[in-house]
Amino acid sequence: MNKLMQYQQLGQSDLQVSTLSLGCMSFHDQETGRGLIHTALDHGINFFDTADLYDRGENEKILGQVLKGKRKEVIIATKVGNQWREDGSGWDWNPSKAYIKSAVKDSLRRLQTDYIDLYQLHGGTIDDPIEETIEAFEELKNEGWIRHYGISSIRPNVIREFGEKSNIVSNMMQYSLLDRRPEEFALDFLAEKGISVLVRGGLAKGLLANKPARAYLAHTLETVQDTQQALAALKGSHGLAGHLALAYCWRHPAVASTVVGASSTTQLIENIEAIKAHPINDTTFHQLAAISPLLNYENHR
């Protein structure tokens, strides 16, 4: 394994995931995917996240083909719950037991593997048949098709239900200096339950890296500009502003890994270099927390 990379236990599972992992959603062809995946592997990344939704399953196919022959070296995560319509016009939410147990077979075939390390519910609402959904994942685990399961949700009421009722080992959720909503409830709750957070959106769509400022969530253009300027002033020896932004996400003990996408190997290596900025001390953490207003969840409480 790469000496720079660090690894964390995922929840109460036996999975040790790289603290920076690769989100595969941007792969649209095998050549691009191959270059990024091999670069990730060369730098110690062992966790790869995709979903059956992405490119109607083509994303899983690319990941499966490139990782063929390296299966025991990697941790593959995919997601379920968004069912494509037969006419291709879009997808519908389907968290039913029957669909989950059927969809996993298609994901396994596309990924060219006989098991999935982490199978995640790709969304969800409090009105879903949650007990039935949990039953589906538990059966898949007992049958050996999946090793562990988790959810991908930012909704406090959904997180609370699964945290209390299921054996999820992880929750993937959006979290960054420009989206600190998880700090209100989710991070501490999940840490208490021994459930790991997989961070997505840690760079706020590039706004905390090098993209021009624009309004983001409830933040105005001016607030985003102020945050960018303050982040740049604080970066000091941490390299790039984006490195410090990712280090902020890693600071909470619930966070096991940040999932980043990349459009080029250069961009991916730049993100990997953020490991050098981790961990940050208490002073830097509080300075960072002070530069961006804390938002709260308004719905799904």
N, C-alpha and C positions, 0 to 999 in steps of 0.2 A: 504494500500500500504506500501511497505517496506520503512522505514524512510531513508535509505541510498540512495535509487534511486531518481533521479531527472527526471523531465518531461518537455517537450518543445512542444509548438504548432507546428503542421506540416503545414508550409506555411500559407495560409489564410483559412485553413480548420478548422473544429471544433474538430479535433483529437489532443489529448495530448499524445505524444509518449514518452516512457522511453528513456533517453539519451543513454542508451546501450540497444540494442535489439538483438534478436536471429535469426541468419541466419540458415535456416533449411536444406540446401542443403546436409549436411553430413549425414542426417538420412537415414539409409538403412533398418531399421526394426523398428517395433512399440515399442519394448521393450526399445531400445536405445533412440528413440524419446521421449517416455513417461518420462523417467528419466530426460532427459535434459529439457523438457518443464515444468515439475513440479518444477524442481530446479529453472528455470527462473521465474516462477510465484511466487514461495516462496520468491524470492529476488526482486520482484517489476517490473520485465520485463513484459510489456504488448503488445509489438510489435513483431510480428512473420512474417518473410519474407520467401516466397517460390516461386516456379515457376512451370508452367505446364510442362516445359522441364525436370525438375529433375526426374530421374528414370521414365520417360514417364508417369508422373502423380502420381506415387506411393507416392512421397513425399507429395503431397497435401492430399492424402488419410490418411497418417499417422497423419499429422497435424490436419486434420478434426476430426479424430476419437478421438485423445487425448484431443482436446479442446471441445469436445462435452459436453454440459452442462455448459460451461464457456463462451459461446459466447459473452455475454454482457460485460464481464470483459476484453476482449482482442481486439486488433486491428490486423486484418489479411491482409497481403499484398501478392499478387501473381503477376505473370507476364505472358505476352502473346506476340506472334509474331513468335516463332519458331515452325513450324508445322512438326510433325513427319511424315515421309513417311510410307505408308501402309505396306511396306515390312520390316520396322524397321531398314533399313540400315543407317539412319541418319535423319537429319531434314533440312528443307528449310525455308528461311526467308519469312514471309508472313504478312505484315502490313495492308492488305486490310480490308475494313469495314466488308465485308461478313465474313471473317475468324474470326476477333475479336469478332463479335457479336455471332458467333457460338461457339467459344472456351470458352467464358465466362460461358456458360451453363454447359459445361463439368467440368470446375473448380469448379463451385458452387456445382455440384453433388458430386465431389470427396471431397470437403471440408465440405460437409454436412451442408451447410448454404444457406440462401436465399439472402445474399448480401455479397459483398466484400468491405472492408473498403478502400483499396487502390489498384487499378488495374494499373499495370505499363507496358509500352511498353518495351520489353526486347531487346533493341538494336536500330538499325535504321541507315539509311544513308540519306544524303541530297537528294538523288534521289528517295526516297520513295514518295508515294502519301500522303504527310503530312496532307493536308486539309481533305482528306477522312478518315485518321486515327483519326484525332481530332474529326471529325463528329461522328465516331463510339463510341468513349469514351463519348462524350456529350450525345448521345442518350441513352447509357447504364446508365448514371447518371440520366437522366430525367425519365427513365423507372424504376429506383429504384434498379437495379441489382448491381450497385456500388455506393459508397458514394463519392469517389474522385478518381482522376487518376493522374498518374505521368509518368516519363520516367526513364529508366536506361541507361545512356549514358555517355561516356567520350569525345564525339566528339563536339568541339566548334561550328561547323556550325549547327549541329542538336540541340544542347542545345539552341542556339540563335533562331532558327526557332520556336521551341515549346515555348520558353519563351516569344516570341513576339506575337504568334498567338493563343495560347491555354490557358486553365485555369488549367494547371498542378499545383499541390501543392507541388511537390517534384521531385528531380532528384537524383537517386542513382548513385554514381560514386566512382571509386577507388581514394583514397587519403591517403597519409601517408608521413612520413618523407623521405621515399625513393621514393615517387611519388608525388612531389609537383606541378605537372603540373596544377591542378585546380587553383592554386594561380595566374596563369598568366591571367586568364580571368573569368573562370566559377564562382568562389566563390563570387566575387564582383557583377557580373552581376545578379546572382540568388538572392543575398541578396537585390539588388535594386528592383527586381521584386516581392519580397515577396514570393519567392519559396525556400523551404527548401532543404538542401542537406542531403541525407542519405549516410553515408560513408561506403564503403566496402573496405576490404584490408587494414584496419588501422594498422595492424601489419605486413604488407608486407609478407604474407605467413609464418609468424613466425620469420622472420629475425630480427624483432625489439623486439622479446620476447626472445626465448632461442634456436632457431635453428642455426646450424653452418652457417657461412657466405658463400655466393656464389654470382656470378654475378647476377644482378637484373636490368631489363630494360636496360638503357644505363649506369648503374653504374658498374664499374669493381669490381672484388672480393676485391681488396684493398680498394676501396671507401666504400664498404659495411662494411668491417672490421673496418675502421676508424669511420664510423658512429656508429657502435655497441659499440666501445670503448668509444666514446664521450658520448653516451647516458647513458652508465653504470656509467660514472663519474659524470653525472649531476643528476642522479636519486635521490640522497640525501634522503629526508624524504618522497619521493613519492612512496616508496615501490619498486616495480619491474620496470625494464626498460620498459617493455611493458605498464605499467600503465602510464608512462610519455609520451610514444609514442601515446597512445590513447588521453591523455589530450591535446596533441598538435593539434590533429584533431578537438577536441571540441572547440578550441580557437576561430575559426572564427564564427561570428554571424549567418552565413547562415546554419551552421551545426546543425541539430536537433537531430540526433542520429547516433551512430556508430553501424553497423550491424556486429556482430562477430559470427563465427561458433565455435563449440567445439566438441571434440571427447570424452569427459568425463565430468562428473559433477564437478570433481575437477578443470579441466581446465576452465570451465564456471565460477565457483565461483571465481577463480583467476582473470578472466577478469572483473567480476562484482566489485571486490575490487578496480578496477581502478577509480571508481567513487570518491573515497576518495582523489584522486590526482587532481580532477577537481574543480575549475578552476586553471590554472597556471597564474602567474603574467607576466607583460610585459617583465621583465628581463629574466625570464626562457624561455619565448616564443622566444625571439630574440636569446638567446643562442642555443636553439634547431634548429632554422632556419639556424644558421650558421654552423651546423655540417654536413649538407647534401646538395650537389649542387642542384640548382634549374633546373629542366628539363622543356623544352617547348614542346608543341605538334608540331609535324612535318607535320602531315597530317590532313585532314578533317577540315580545317580552313575556 
